[in-house]
Amino acid sequence: MGVSSIIKQFLTEVGGISIESRRWARIIEKYVSDVLEKEREEYKKTRSQNGYVSEPDYSEYRESYYDAYPTHFVNTEGEEYSEGYVYGLELNNYVDEDIIDIIENVLFKVEFDSDGMLLDVVNFEIEELGETVFDQIYYAVEDYIFDGGLFIDDEYDQLKVVYNQNDVSDYFYESNLELFSTPTIDQIEIEGKDFPEAYENFKVDKWIINNSSRIEYDHWKSGYNKEGEYVVYLNMPIYSVSGSALIHEIKHAFDDWNRMSRGAKPIRDSWEIKNIYTPDFEKLVLGGSNSFGNELSNIIKSYYMGSKLETPAYLENEYDYPTHKNYRKVAKKMMNFKASDYLGNANFTKYLQRNWSGLIDKYNIPFFRKFKNVEDFLKYTEKHFNKRGRDILRRIDKMFYLHGKLDKK
């Protein structure tokens, strides 16, 4: 690597923090915000011309609503679901500003029973959020449901909450759309060359942002197209393209661009993607792992958050919110992982083996399937997690040191 290349790399990424990713994040956030604002104004103008200016009258339904309660979910085809999921990013309008950045990447699971709503955290430990934050989320989800908010299933399809009185749920859902919605924007495209300062060191010819309940950088589709243009696909709720979630996904795009622009294999052809981070693994992380017990579920989440693919993006989040120490907690948990904590009781080991056999049979994850015996898997995981946790912690400390944030870590 020549001197000029070293200098360029130092200028664009310091201690794992990408200046270019953040520059594009600011541009994209403002661009999307401007598009949405323009659409809202056009929508208001059209509705006003057509006479739709008044707020729906809730009074005739209010009495029946107080006797109603949610019972389940349905998808667009009317199929019933007992549970639904929602990202914290969707709850921005229902929580205090100081916790928005803490919860935006957290996936919450919602169920209903005779006692009311059951709320659980899928990809974080509840203890990491804290009881006060969790209580606030609980009431935020209730308000979100009241306003007709949509959920997703484990295949990322949209779900609607259904009440014991059908007319009530339909009314509140439709009136919510009447009062708050704007024309649906399914996709926003941004021409990268229109922003030469950002394009110079991170040459994305086109950003395509698809409206989605799922938040992700699409590594399967991103890359060079037939015309030789570099195209990045981001899937996000189109009305919430902002904050650390946006930076996180753009960092993934930056890492992939750094590979492909130098002629290296893209992320989708990496060992981790082919052997661990398969589409089935993503389903496990979303919530499928809960079917195989908390023990294996937590291990799978650590494999996800501690992967070499996720670490660069989570470093960005740790940089933005050093006092939260979320990624540091992940690293320490991995460092302290011990297989013996799971293998001390013969009956418990049989329970784990039964769950492990079911998991590797149902989900196509080549690396996991190498271990038919859960004991072998756990012993390997101990060595892998302990080393990986130390590596992540060193990267966090190096990042804080280079950016003068050691006192906040």
QUINOR-V171100 format. One record per residue. N is the residue number from 1. RES is the residue in three letters. SS is DSSP state (~ for helix, > for strand, _ for the rest). PHI is phi in degrees with one decimal (NA if undefined). BURIAL is 1 if it has 9 or more other C-alpha atoms within 8 Angstrom, else 0. Layout:
n->N res->RES ss->SS phi->PHI burial->BURIAL
n->N res->RES ss->SS phi->PHI burial->BURIAL
This chain:
n->1 res->MET ss->_ phi->NA burial->0
n->2 res->GLY ss->_ phi->-76.2 burial->0
n->3 res->VAL ss->~ phi->-60.5 burial->0
n->4 res->SER ss->~ phi->-62.6 burial->0
n->5 res->SER ss->~ phi->-66.6 burial->0
n->6 res->ILE ss->~ phi->-62.7 burial->1
n->7 res->ILE ss->~ phi->-62.5 burial->0
n->8 res->LYS ss->~ phi->-61.9 burial->0
n->9 res->GLN ss->~ phi->-63.6 burial->0
n->10 res->PHE ss->~ phi->-65.1 burial->0
n->11 res->LEU ss->~ phi->-70.6 burial->0
n->12 res->THR ss->~ phi->-95.0 burial->1
n->13 res->GLU ss->> phi->-149.3 burial->1
n->14 res->VAL ss->> phi->-121.1 burial->1
n->15 res->GLY ss->_ phi->59.0 burial->1
n->16 res->GLY ss->_ phi->89.0 burial->1
n->17 res->ILE ss->> phi->-99.3 burial->1
n->18 res->SER ss->> phi->-93.4 burial->1
n->19 res->ILE ss->~ phi->-64.5 burial->1
n->20 res->GLU ss->~ phi->-67.6 burial->1
n->21 res->SER ss->~ phi->-60.8 burial->1
n->22 res->ARG ss->~ phi->-70.8 burial->1
n->23 res->ARG ss->~ phi->-63.9 burial->1
n->24 res->TRP ss->~ phi->-66.1 burial->1
n->25 res->ALA ss->~ phi->-60.6 burial->1
n->26 res->ARG ss->~ phi->-63.7 burial->0
n->27 res->ILE ss->~ phi->-64.5 burial->0
n->28 res->ILE ss->~ phi->-64.5 burial->1
n->29 res->GLU ss->~ phi->-58.8 burial->1
n->30 res->LYS ss->~ phi->-68.6 burial->0
n->31 res->TYR ss->~ phi->-61.4 burial->1
n->32 res->VAL ss->~ phi->-64.2 burial->1
n->33 res->SER ss->~ phi->-59.6 burial->0
n->34 res->ASP ss->~ phi->-65.9 burial->0
n->35 res->VAL ss->~ phi->-62.0 burial->0
n->36 res->LEU ss->~ phi->-66.0 burial->1
n->37 res->GLU ss->~ phi->-64.0 burial->0
n->38 res->LYS ss->~ phi->-63.0 burial->0
n->39 res->GLU ss->~ phi->-64.7 burial->1
n->40 res->ARG ss->~ phi->-62.8 burial->1
n->41 res->GLU ss->~ phi->-64.4 burial->0
n->42 res->GLU ss->~ phi->-64.6 burial->0
n->43 res->TYR ss->~ phi->-66.8 burial->1
n->44 res->LYS ss->~ phi->-60.6 burial->0
n->45 res->LYS ss->~ phi->-63.5 burial->0
n->46 res->THR ss->~ phi->-64.7 burial->0
n->47 res->ARG ss->~ phi->-64.3 burial->1
n->48 res->SER ss->~ phi->-64.4 burial->1
n->49 res->GLN ss->~ phi->-64.1 burial->0
n->50 res->ASN ss->_ phi->-92.0 burial->0
n->51 res->GLY ss->_ phi->89.0 burial->0
n->52 res->TYR ss->_ phi->-92.8 burial->0
n->53 res->VAL ss->_ phi->-125.6 burial->0
n->54 res->SER ss->_ phi->-98.8 burial->0
n->55 res->GLU ss->_ phi->-75.0 burial->0
n->56 res->PRO ss->_ phi->-57.0 burial->0
n->57 res->ASP ss->_ phi->-87.9 burial->0
n->58 res->TYR ss->_ phi->-85.5 burial->0
n->59 res->SER ss->~ phi->-58.3 burial->0
n->60 res->GLU ss->~ phi->-69.9 burial->0
n->61 res->TYR ss->~ phi->-104.9 burial->0
n->62 res->ARG ss->~ phi->-61.6 burial->0
n->63 res->GLU ss->~ phi->-62.9 burial->0
n->64 res->SER ss->~ phi->-69.4 burial->0
n->65 res->TYR ss->~ phi->-65.1 burial->1
n->66 res->TYR ss->~ phi->-64.4 burial->0
n->67 res->ASP ss->_ phi->-95.8 burial->0
n->68 res->ALA ss->_ phi->-99.8 burial->1
n->69 res->TYR ss->_ phi->-152.7 burial->1
n->70 res->PRO ss->> phi->-71.8 burial->1
n->71 res->THR ss->> phi->-122.3 burial->1
n->72 res->HIS ss->> phi->-167.1 burial->1
n->73 res->PHE ss->> phi->-121.1 burial->1
n->74 res->VAL ss->> phi->-135.1 burial->1
n->75 res->ASN ss->> phi->-92.5 burial->1
n->76 res->THR ss->_ phi->-66.8 burial->0
n->77 res->GLU ss->_ phi->-98.0 burial->0
n->78 res->GLY ss->_ phi->86.6 burial->0
n->79 res->GLU ss->_ phi->-74.6 burial->0
n->80 res->GLU ss->> phi->-88.6 burial->0
n->81 res->TYR ss->> phi->-132.5 burial->1
n->82 res->SER ss->_ phi->-86.4 burial->0
n->83 res->GLU ss->> phi->-142.0 burial->1
n->84 res->GLY ss->> phi->-139.5 burial->1
n->85 res->TYR ss->> phi->-124.6 burial->1
n->86 res->VAL ss->> phi->-147.8 burial->1
n->87 res->TYR ss->> phi->-80.4 burial->1
n->88 res->GLY ss->~ phi->-56.7 burial->1
n->89 res->LEU ss->~ phi->-57.1 burial->1
n->90 res->GLU ss->~ phi->-75.5 burial->1
n->91 res->LEU ss->~ phi->-99.9 burial->1
n->92 res->ASN ss->~ phi->-52.3 burial->1
n->93 res->ASN ss->~ phi->-81.6 burial->0
n->94 res->TYR ss->~ phi->-120.2 burial->1
n->95 res->VAL ss->_ phi->-126.0 burial->1
n->96 res->ASP ss->_ phi->-66.4 burial->0
n->97 res->GLU ss->~ phi->-60.3 burial->0
n->98 res->ASP ss->~ phi->-72.9 burial->0
n->99 res->ILE ss->~ phi->-114.9 burial->1
n->100 res->ILE ss->~ phi->-56.9 burial->1
n->101 res->ASP ss->~ phi->-71.3 burial->1
n->102 res->ILE ss->~ phi->-73.9 burial->1
n->103 res->ILE ss->~ phi->-103.6 burial->1
n->104 res->GLU ss->_ phi->-61.6 burial->1
n->105 res->ASN ss->_ phi->-97.1 burial->1
n->106 res->VAL ss->_ phi->-84.2 burial->1
n->107 res->LEU ss->> phi->-101.0 burial->1
n->108 res->PHE ss->> phi->-108.4 burial->1
n->109 res->LYS ss->> phi->-107.3 burial->1
n->110 res->VAL ss->> phi->-124.1 burial->1
n->111 res->GLU ss->> phi->-134.1 burial->1
n->112 res->PHE ss->> phi->-128.4 burial->1
n->113 res->ASP ss->> phi->-140.8 burial->0
n->114 res->SER ss->_ phi->-63.8 burial->0
n->115 res->ASP ss->_ phi->-92.7 burial->0
n->116 res->GLY ss->> phi->124.6 burial->0
n->117 res->MET ss->> phi->-93.2 burial->0
n->118 res->LEU ss->> phi->-110.2 burial->0
n->119 res->LEU ss->> phi->-118.9 burial->1
n->120 res->ASP ss->> phi->-137.5 burial->0
n->121 res->VAL ss->> phi->-105.6 burial->1
n->122 res->VAL ss->_ phi->-89.9 burial->1
n->123 res->ASN ss->_ phi->-107.3 burial->1
n->124 res->PHE ss->_ phi->-141.1 burial->1
n->125 res->GLU ss->_ phi->-79.9 burial->0
n->126 res->ILE ss->~ phi->-56.3 burial->1
n->127 res->GLU ss->~ phi->-61.8 burial->0
n->128 res->GLU ss->~ phi->-68.8 burial->0
n->129 res->LEU ss->~ phi->-83.8 burial->1
n->130 res->GLY ss->_ phi->91.0 burial->0
n->131 res->GLU ss->~ phi->-63.4 burial->0
n->132 res->THR ss->~ phi->-64.1 burial->0
n->133 res->VAL ss->~ phi->-64.8 burial->1
n->134 res->PHE ss->~ phi->-62.3 burial->1
n->135 res->ASP ss->~ phi->-62.0 burial->0
n->136 res->GLN ss->~ phi->-64.8 burial->1
n->137 res->ILE ss->~ phi->-63.6 burial->1
n->138 res->TYR ss->~ phi->-56.4 burial->1
n->139 res->TYR ss->~ phi->-71.3 burial->0
n->140 res->ALA ss->~ phi->-65.2 burial->1
n->141 res->VAL ss->~ phi->-65.0 burial->1
n->142 res->GLU ss->~ phi->-60.2 burial->0
n->143 res->ASP ss->~ phi->-65.9 burial->1
n->144 res->TYR ss->~ phi->-60.9 burial->1
n->145 res->ILE ss->~ phi->-64.8 burial->1
n->146 res->PHE ss->~ phi->-57.2 burial->0
n->147 res->ASP ss->_ phi->-83.6 burial->1
n->148 res->GLY ss->_ phi->82.5 burial->1
n->149 res->GLY ss->_ phi->-62.0 burial->1
n->150 res->LEU ss->_ phi->-95.2 burial->1
n->151 res->PHE ss->> phi->-115.6 burial->1
n->152 res->ILE ss->> phi->-129.6 burial->1
n->153 res->ASP ss->_ phi->-96.6 burial->1
n->154 res->ASP ss->_ phi->-77.1 burial->1
n->155 res->GLU ss->_ phi->-110.2 burial->0
n->156 res->TYR ss->_ phi->73.6 burial->0
n->157 res->ASP ss->_ phi->-83.8 burial->1
n->158 res->GLN ss->> phi->-76.2 burial->1
n->159 res->LEU ss->> phi->-126.7 burial->1
n->160 res->LYS ss->> phi->-116.5 burial->1
n->161 res->VAL ss->> phi->-75.9 burial->1
n->162 res->VAL ss->> phi->-115.1 burial->1
n->163 res->TYR ss->> phi->-97.4 burial->1
n->164 res->ASN ss->_ phi->-68.3 burial->0
n->165 res->GLN ss->_ phi->-116.2 burial->0
n->166 res->ASN ss->~ phi->-59.1 burial->0
n->167 res->ASP ss->~ phi->-64.7 burial->0
n->168 res->VAL ss->~ phi->-68.2 burial->1
n->169 res->SER ss->~ phi->-64.1 burial->1
n->170 res->ASP ss->~ phi->-64.7 burial->0
n->171 res->TYR ss->~ phi->-65.1 burial->0
n->172 res->PHE ss->~ phi->-66.8 burial->1
n->173 res->TYR ss->~ phi->-65.9 burial->1
n->174 res->GLU ss->~ phi->-69.3 burial->1
n->175 res->SER ss->~ phi->-67.3 burial->1
n->176 res->ASN ss->~ phi->-62.3 burial->1
n->177 res->LEU ss->~ phi->-64.4 burial->1
n->178 res->GLU ss->~ phi->-60.9 burial->0
n->179 res->LEU ss->~ phi->-88.0 burial->0
n->180 res->PHE ss->~ phi->-113.1 burial->0
n->181 res->SER ss->_ phi->-78.9 burial->0
n->182 res->THR ss->_ phi->-129.1 burial->0
n->183 res->PRO ss->_ phi->-53.5 burial->0
n->184 res->THR ss->_ phi->-66.8 burial->0
n->185 res->ILE ss->_ phi->-106.4 burial->0
n->186 res->ASP ss->_ phi->-83.8 burial->0
n->187 res->GLN ss->> phi->-156.9 burial->1
n->188 res->ILE ss->> phi->-125.7 burial->1
n->189 res->GLU ss->> phi->-112.3 burial->0
n->190 res->ILE ss->> phi->-124.7 burial->1
n->191 res->GLU ss->> phi->-81.2 burial->1
n->192 res->GLY ss->~ phi->-62.0 burial->1
n->193 res->LYS ss->~ phi->-69.4 burial->0
n->194 res->ASP ss->~ phi->-72.1 burial->0
n->195 res->PHE ss->_ phi->-127.7 burial->0
n->196 res->PRO ss->~ phi->-59.3 burial->0
n->197 res->GLU ss->~ phi->-64.2 burial->0
n->198 res->ALA ss->~ phi->-77.9 burial->1
n->199 res->TYR ss->~ phi->-65.8 burial->1
n->200 res->GLU ss->_ phi->-54.5 burial->0
n->201 res->ASN ss->_ phi->-109.4 burial->0
n->202 res->PHE ss->_ phi->-147.8 burial->1
n->203 res->LYS ss->_ phi->-82.5 burial->1
n->204 res->VAL ss->_ phi->-99.3 burial->1
n->205 res->ASP ss->_ phi->-74.6 burial->1
n->206 res->LYS ss->> phi->-150.5 burial->1
n->207 res->TRP ss->> phi->-102.2 burial->1
n->208 res->ILE ss->> phi->-118.1 burial->1
n->209 res->ILE ss->> phi->-107.3 burial->1
n->210 res->ASN ss->> phi->-97.3 burial->1
n->211 res->ASN ss->> phi->-66.5 burial->1
n->212 res->SER ss->_ phi->-156.1 burial->1
n->213 res->SER ss->_ phi->-72.4 burial->1
n->214 res->ARG ss->_ phi->-88.7 burial->0
n->215 res->ILE ss->_ phi->-107.3 burial->1
n->216 res->GLU ss->> phi->-164.8 burial->0
n->217 res->TYR ss->> phi->-87.6 burial->1
n->218 res->ASP ss->_ phi->-86.1 burial->1
n->219 res->HIS ss->_ phi->-75.3 burial->1
n->220 res->TRP ss->_ phi->-74.6 burial->0
n->221 res->LYS ss->_ phi->-104.0 burial->0
n->222 res->SER ss->_ phi->-71.8 burial->1
n->223 res->GLY ss->> phi->139.8 burial->1
n->224 res->TYR ss->> phi->-80.4 burial->1
n->225 res->ASN ss->_ phi->-90.6 burial->0
n->226 res->LYS ss->_ phi->-64.5 burial->0
n->227 res->GLU ss->_ phi->-86.5 burial->0
n->228 res->GLY ss->_ phi->83.6 burial->0
n->229 res->GLU ss->_ phi->-85.9 burial->1
n->230 res->TYR ss->> phi->-92.0 burial->1
n->231 res->VAL ss->> phi->-119.0 burial->1
n->232 res->VAL ss->> phi->-112.5 burial->1
n->233 res->TYR ss->> phi->-106.7 burial->1
n->234 res->LEU ss->> phi->-118.6 burial->1
n->235 res->ASN ss->> phi->-108.4 burial->1
n->236 res->MET ss->> phi->-154.7 burial->1
n->237 res->PRO ss->_ phi->-60.1 burial->1
n->238 res->ILE ss->~ phi->-62.2 burial->1
n->239 res->TYR ss->~ phi->-91.7 burial->0
n->240 res->SER ss->~ phi->-137.6 burial->0
n->241 res->VAL ss->_ phi->-85.2 burial->1
n->242 res->SER ss->_ phi->-171.1 burial->1
n->243 res->GLY ss->~ phi->69.0 burial->0
n->244 res->SER ss->~ phi->-68.0 burial->1
n->245 res->ALA ss->~ phi->-63.0 burial->1
n->246 res->LEU ss->~ phi->-66.4 burial->1
n->247 res->ILE ss->~ phi->-59.8 burial->1
n->248 res->HIS ss->~ phi->-57.5 burial->1
n->249 res->GLU ss->~ phi->-72.8 burial->1
n->250 res->ILE ss->~ phi->-66.3 burial->1
n->251 res->LYS ss->~ phi->-63.3 burial->1
n->252 res->HIS ss->~ phi->-59.3 burial->1
n->253 res->ALA ss->~ phi->-63.8 burial->1
n->254 res->PHE ss->~ phi->-64.4 burial->1
n->255 res->ASP ss->~ phi->-62.0 burial->0
n->256 res->ASP ss->~ phi->-68.9 burial->1
n->257 res->TRP ss->~ phi->-61.6 burial->1
n->258 res->ASN ss->~ phi->-60.9 burial->0
n->259 res->ARG ss->~ phi->-71.2 burial->1
n->260 res->MET ss->~ phi->-68.9 burial->1
n->261 res->SER ss->_ phi->-67.3 burial->0
n->262 res->ARG ss->_ phi->-101.4 burial->0
n->263 res->GLY ss->_ phi->85.8 burial->0
n->264 res->ALA ss->_ phi->-84.9 burial->0
n->265 res->LYS ss->_ phi->-67.3 burial->1
n->266 res->PRO ss->_ phi->-72.0 burial->1
n->267 res->ILE ss->~ phi->-55.5 burial->1
n->268 res->ARG ss->~ phi->-63.5 burial->1
n->269 res->ASP ss->~ phi->-102.9 burial->0
n->270 res->SER ss->_ phi->-76.6 burial->1
n->271 res->TRP ss->~ phi->-61.8 burial->0
n->272 res->GLU ss->~ phi->-62.6 burial->1
n->273 res->ILE ss->~ phi->-65.1 burial->1
n->274 res->LYS ss->~ phi->-72.8 burial->1
n->275 res->ASN ss->~ phi->-106.0 burial->1
n->276 res->ILE ss->_ phi->-123.3 burial->1
n->277 res->TYR ss->_ phi->-81.3 burial->1
n->278 res->THR ss->_ phi->-81.8 burial->1
n->279 res->PRO ss->~ phi->-54.6 burial->0
n->280 res->ASP ss->~ phi->-67.9 burial->1
n->281 res->PHE ss->~ phi->-64.5 burial->1
n->282 res->GLU ss->~ phi->-61.9 burial->1
n->283 res->LYS ss->~ phi->-64.6 burial->1
n->284 res->LEU ss->~ phi->-62.2 burial->1
n->285 res->VAL ss->~ phi->-64.6 burial->1
n->286 res->LEU ss->~ phi->-64.9 burial->1
n->287 res->GLY ss->_ phi->161.0 burial->1
n->288 res->GLY ss->~ phi->-62.4 burial->1
n->289 res->SER ss->~ phi->-66.8 burial->1
n->290 res->ASN ss->~ phi->-62.5 burial->1
n->291 res->SER ss->~ phi->-73.8 burial->0
n->292 res->PHE ss->~ phi->-116.7 burial->1
n->293 res->GLY ss->~ phi->91.0 burial->1
n->294 res->ASN ss->~ phi->-62.3 burial->0
n->295 res->GLU ss->~ phi->-62.9 burial->0
n->296 res->LEU ss->~ phi->-68.7 burial->1
n->297 res->SER ss->~ phi->-60.0 burial->1
n->298 res->ASN ss->~ phi->-65.6 burial->0
n->299 res->ILE ss->~ phi->-64.7 burial->0
n->300 res->ILE ss->~ phi->-63.8 burial->1
n->301 res->LYS ss->~ phi->-63.4 burial->1
n->302 res->SER ss->~ phi->-69.9 burial->1
n->303 res->TYR ss->~ phi->-60.4 burial->0
n->304 res->TYR ss->~ phi->-68.7 burial->1
n->305 res->MET ss->~ phi->-70.3 burial->1
n->306 res->GLY ss->_ phi->-94.0 burial->1
n->307 res->SER ss->_ phi->-68.7 burial->1
n->308 res->LYS ss->~ phi->-65.2 burial->0
n->309 res->LEU ss->~ phi->-73.9 burial->0
n->310 res->GLU ss->~ phi->-88.8 burial->1
n->311 res->THR ss->~ phi->-56.0 burial->1
n->312 res->PRO ss->~ phi->-57.3 burial->1
n->313 res->ALA ss->~ phi->-71.9 burial->1
n->314 res->TYR ss->~ phi->-71.0 burial->1
n->315 res->LEU ss->~ phi->-61.2 burial->1
n->316 res->GLU ss->~ phi->-60.9 burial->1
n->317 res->ASN ss->~ phi->-66.8 burial->1
n->318 res->GLU ss->~ phi->-67.0 burial->1
n->319 res->TYR ss->~ phi->-63.9 burial->1
n->320 res->ASP ss->~ phi->-69.8 burial->0
n->321 res->TYR ss->_ phi->-132.1 burial->0
n->322 res->PRO ss->_ phi->-62.9 burial->1
n->323 res->THR ss->_ phi->-74.1 burial->0
n->324 res->HIS ss->_ phi->-74.1 burial->0
n->325 res->LYS ss->_ phi->56.8 burial->1
n->326 res->ASN ss->~ phi->-63.9 burial->0
n->327 res->TYR ss->~ phi->-76.8 burial->1
n->328 res->ARG ss->~ phi->-62.8 burial->1
n->329 res->LYS ss->~ phi->-64.0 burial->0
n->330 res->VAL ss->~ phi->-60.9 burial->1
n->331 res->ALA ss->~ phi->-62.4 burial->1
n->332 res->LYS ss->~ phi->-67.0 burial->1
n->333 res->LYS ss->~ phi->-63.2 burial->1
n->334 res->MET ss->~ phi->-68.6 burial->1
n->335 res->MET ss->~ phi->-60.2 burial->1
n->336 res->ASN ss->_ phi->-94.6 burial->0
n->337 res->PHE ss->_ phi->-67.6 burial->1
n->338 res->LYS ss->_ phi->-133.6 burial->0
n->339 res->ALA ss->~ phi->-62.0 burial->1
n->340 res->SER ss->~ phi->-61.9 burial->0
n->341 res->ASP ss->~ phi->-65.8 burial->0
n->342 res->TYR ss->_ phi->-105.9 burial->1
n->343 res->LEU ss->_ phi->-114.5 burial->1
n->344 res->GLY ss->_ phi->-80.2 burial->0
n->345 res->ASN ss->_ phi->-125.0 burial->0
n->346 res->ALA ss->~ phi->-60.8 burial->0
n->347 res->ASN ss->~ phi->-65.9 burial->0
n->348 res->PHE ss->~ phi->-68.2 burial->1
n->349 res->THR ss->~ phi->-62.8 burial->1
n->350 res->LYS ss->~ phi->-63.0 burial->0
n->351 res->TYR ss->~ phi->-62.2 burial->0
n->352 res->LEU ss->~ phi->-63.9 burial->1
n->353 res->GLN ss->~ phi->-62.9 burial->1
n->354 res->ARG ss->~ phi->-62.6 burial->0
n->355 res->ASN ss->~ phi->-67.2 burial->1
n->356 res->TRP ss->~ phi->-64.8 burial->1
n->357 res->SER ss->~ phi->-61.2 burial->1
n->358 res->GLY ss->~ phi->-65.1 burial->1
n->359 res->LEU ss->~ phi->-66.6 burial->1
n->360 res->ILE ss->~ phi->-72.2 burial->1
n->361 res->ASP ss->~ phi->-76.2 burial->0
n->362 res->LYS ss->~ phi->-86.3 burial->0
n->363 res->TYR ss->_ phi->-112.7 burial->0
n->364 res->ASN ss->_ phi->-85.9 burial->1
n->365 res->ILE ss->_ phi->-129.4 burial->1
n->366 res->PRO ss->~ phi->-49.7 burial->1
n->367 res->PHE ss->~ phi->-63.8 burial->0
n->368 res->PHE ss->~ phi->-62.5 burial->1
n->369 res->ARG ss->~ phi->-70.3 burial->1
n->370 res->LYS ss->_ phi->-66.8 burial->0
n->371 res->PHE ss->_ phi->-107.8 burial->1
n->372 res->LYS ss->_ phi->-74.0 burial->0
n->373 res->ASN ss->_ phi->-103.1 burial->0
n->374 res->VAL ss->~ phi->-63.9 burial->1
n->375 res->GLU ss->~ phi->-63.2 burial->1
n->376 res->ASP ss->~ phi->-63.4 burial->1
n->377 res->PHE ss->~ phi->-63.4 burial->1
n->378 res->LEU ss->~ phi->-67.1 burial->1
n->379 res->LYS ss->~ phi->-68.1 burial->1
n->380 res->TYR ss->~ phi->-65.7 burial->0
n->381 res->THR ss->~ phi->-59.8 burial->1
n->382 res->GLU ss->~ phi->-58.6 burial->1
n->383 res->LYS ss->~ phi->-63.8 burial->0
n->384 res->HIS ss->~ phi->-66.1 burial->0
n->385 res->PHE ss->~ phi->-64.2 burial->1
n->386 res->ASN ss->~ phi->-59.2 burial->1
n->387 res->LYS ss->~ phi->-70.1 burial->1
n->388 res->ARG ss->~ phi->-64.6 burial->1
n->389 res->GLY ss->~ phi->-61.5 burial->1
n->390 res->ARG ss->~ phi->-64.2 burial->1
n->391 res->ASP ss->~ phi->-62.1 burial->0
n->392 res->ILE ss->~ phi->-63.9 burial->1
n->393 res->LEU ss->~ phi->-62.0 burial->1
n->394 res->ARG ss->~ phi->-63.3 burial->0
n->395 res->ARG ss->~ phi->-66.6 burial->1
n->396 res->ILE ss->~ phi->-63.6 burial->1
n->397 res->ASP ss->~ phi->-62.7 burial->1
n->398 res->LYS ss->~ phi->-63.6 burial->1
n->399 res->MET ss->~ phi->-61.8 burial->1
n->400 res->PHE ss->~ phi->-63.0 burial->1
n->401 res->TYR ss->~ phi->-62.8 burial->1
n->402 res->LEU ss->~ phi->-67.8 burial->1
n->403 res->HIS ss->_ phi->-105.5 burial->0
n->404 res->GLY ss->_ phi->65.8 burial->0
n->405 res->LYS ss->_ phi->-114.8 burial->1
n->406 res->LEU ss->~ phi->-59.5 burial->0
n->407 res->ASP ss->~ phi->-74.0 burial->0
n->408 res->LYS ss->~ phi->-107.5 burial->0
n->409 res->LYS ss->_ phi->-71.9 burial->1
